[in-house]
């Protein structure tokens, strides 16, 4: 429980994760009925890119700042601009001095920026200091409920949402060596509670073996599934973060088409040497 996302805010993994998150929320918003978002590992909510933590790692320079610099130097085509617009809208909402980027919105802040007035966000964080920052970030937002709690327990406590439609984002810090297993153990009950919900699970890519086993476990759940991956480096060094992935259970209609265009656009803007993958995970017994 020592992980602090302030050291990694705005890095290439955040760009990919949050660009997809923005499209998932946009898909839910295409229907008039309200929806709920549950963020099980919400962190502090917002991050100051000028703070010592962000300056120490400089990850934003190879992530969101690189993306924005690329867009400023080489204006996107109309189709690429449309793909990036939901994510950029979330960044703009967090930065009154836009296009200057001082604050990076974490997943909860980005989600909140894209909600409609009738939608709702439940943001959960276990780390006490991060949870306090999260409460401060949303102190005056009536459509946001903040809870200091274990993210996996939150799947039991807050599903199904009152709205009966929505998104669950599971984005743990992967501090524990069995984090993939913890997610896989928690998902069957969560899906029973919220069968129609969209579940988005972020994962780091270092050693590809554990990732492939995890994705096979997701496929065995028997729900429609899609995995999107972006590789900053070729996946051949298990000691470093080579890539970032997002697995989506019950993906919205035509999300595969959106991501098939979005991932290469991000890879090009971020200089991702390892390329991208978009696929339906296969069960281990089907390989």
SVG drawing of the C-alpha trace seen along z (x, -y; Angstrom):
<svg xmlns="http://www.w3.org/2000/svg" viewBox="-33 -30 48 57">
<polyline fill="none" stroke="black" stroke-width="0.4" points="0.0,0.0 2.9,-2.3 2.1,-3.1 1.7,-6.8 0.5,-7.5 1.9,-11.1 5.2,-9.7 3.6,-8.2 0.8,-10.7 0.5,-11.5 2.9,-8.8 2.3,-6.8 0.3,-4.2 -2.1,-6.9 -2.5,-8.3 -3.6,-5.0 -5.7,-4.0 -7.5,-7.3 -8.0,-7.7 -9.9,-4.4 -11.7,-5.3 -13.0,-8.5 -14.5,-6.4 -16.1,-4.0 -17.9,-6.8 -18.8,-8.4 -20.4,-5.1 -22.5,-5.0 -23.6,-8.6 -25.1,-7.8 -28.2,-6.5 -30.5,-9.0 -30.7,-6.9 -28.3,-7.7 -25.3,-5.4 -22.8,-4.9 -19.0,-4.6 -17.2,-2.7 -13.4,-3.4 -12.0,-0.8 -8.5,-2.2 -9.0,-5.9 -5.8,-7.4 -5.7,-11.1 -8.0,-12.2 -5.8,-15.0 -2.0,-15.4 0.2,-18.5 2.7,-17.9 5.0,-20.6 5.1,-18.7 8.4,-17.0 7.0,-13.6 6.2,-14.1 9.4,-16.1 11.4,-13.2 10.3,-10.6 9.5,-12.9 7.1,-10.2 4.6,-12.9 7.3,-14.1 7.1,-10.8 3.3,-10.6 0.8,-13.4 3.3,-16.2 4.7,-14.4 1.3,-13.8 0.3,-17.5 3.6,-18.6 3.1,-16.3 -0.4,-17.6 0.8,-21.2 3.6,-20.6 1.6,-18.4 -2.1,-19.1 -4.2,-15.9 -6.4,-14.9 -10.1,-15.2 -10.5,-11.5 -7.6,-11.5 -8.9,-14.6 -12.2,-13.0 -10.6,-9.9 -8.6,-12.0 -11.3,-14.6 -12.9,-12.8 -9.6,-12.5 -8.5,-16.0 -11.9,-17.3 -11.1,-15.6 -7.7,-17.2 -9.1,-20.6 -11.7,-20.4 -8.9,-19.9 -6.8,-22.9 -8.4,-26.4 -5.2,-27.7 -5.6,-25.3 -3.7,-24.6 -1.1,-24.9 -1.2,-21.6 -0.5,-21.9 -2.9,-19.4 -3.2,-15.8 -6.7,-14.3 -6.5,-10.7 -9.2,-8.3 -11.8,-9.5 -11.3,-13.2 -11.4,-12.3 -14.5,-10.3 -16.2,-13.0 -15.4,-15.6 -17.2,-13.5 -20.3,-12.6 -23.6,-14.2 -25.5,-15.8 -27.7,-12.8 -24.8,-10.3 -22.8,-9.2 -19.3,-8.3 -18.2,-6.2 -14.4,-6.6 -12.7,-4.2 -9.1,-4.4 -7.4,-2.4 -4.2,-4.5 -5.2,-6.9 -3.3,-9.9 -4.5,-9.4 -8.1,-8.9 -7.9,-12.3 -6.7,-14.0 -9.5,-12.3 -12.1,-13.6 -10.6,-17.1 -10.7,-16.9 -14.5,-16.1 -15.5,-17.9 -18.2,-20.0 -19.3,-17.5 -22.7,-16.0 -22.6,-13.3 -19.4,-11.8 -19.1,-9.5 -15.6,-8.9 -14.9,-5.9 -11.6,-4.9 -11.8,-1.1 -10.3,1.9 -11.1,1.8 -12.0,5.5 -14.4,5.2 -15.9,2.3 -17.0,4.7 -19.2,6.4 -20.4,3.2 -21.3,1.0 -22.5,3.4 -24.9,3.3 -25.2,-0.4 -28.6,-2.0 -28.6,-3.0 -28.3,0.6 -26.0,-0.4 -22.4,-1.7 -18.7,-1.1 -16.4,0.5 -12.7,-0.5 -10.2,1.8 -6.8,0.2 -4.7,1.5 -1.1,0.6 0.2,4.1 2.4,3.9 1.5,7.4 2.9,10.3 -0.6,12.0 -2.5,8.9 -3.6,10.7 -5.0,13.5 -6.8,11.2 -8.6,9.6 -9.5,12.9 -10.9,14.2 -13.0,11.0 -14.5,10.8 -16.9,13.8 -19.0,12.5 -18.8,8.9 -20.1,10.1 -22.9,12.0 -23.9,8.8 -23.6,6.6 -23.9,8.9 -24.6,6.1 -21.9,3.8 -18.8,2.8 -15.6,3.9 -12.3,2.2 -9.2,3.7 -5.8,1.9 -2.7,4.0 1.1,3.4 3.1,5.4 6.5,6.5 6.8,10.3 4.2,11.4 3.6,14.8 1.5,13.7 -0.4,11.3 -1.4,14.1 -2.5,16.4 -4.5,13.6 -6.2,12.8 -7.0,16.6 -8.7,16.5 -10.8,13.5 -11.8,15.3 -12.9,18.3 -15.5,16.1 -17.6,16.5 -18.3,12.8 -17.5,10.8 -14.0,9.6 -11.5,7.3 -7.8,6.6 -6.0,3.5 -2.2,3.1 0.3,0.4 4.0,1.2 6.5,-1.6 9.3,1.0 9.4,4.4 8.1,6.9 11.4,8.6 12.6,7.2 10.7,8.5 12.4,5.9 10.8,2.8 7.4,1.6 7.4,2.4 3.8,1.8 0.3,1.1 -3.0,2.9 -6.7,2.6 -9.0,5.6 -12.7,4.8 -15.5,7.2 -18.8,6.5 -17.3,3.9 -19.7,1.4 -20.9,1.8 -18.2,1.0 -15.5,0.3 -13.2,2.6 -13.5,0.4 -12.7,-2.7 -9.7,-1.2 -8.4,0.2 -8.0,-3.4 -7.1,-4.9 -4.2,-2.6 -2.1,-3.3 -2.7,-7.0 -1.5,-7.0 1.5,-4.8 2.6,-7.2 2.2,-10.3 4.0,-8.7 6.8,-7.1 5.8,-3.6 8.5,-1.3 6.7,2.0 3.5,1.2 0.0,2.2 -2.3,5.2 -6.1,5.4 -7.6,8.9 -10.2,11.1 -8.5,13.1 -8.7,16.8 -9.3,19.4 -6.3,21.4 -8.1,24.7 -8.9,23.2 -5.3,22.4"/>
</svg>
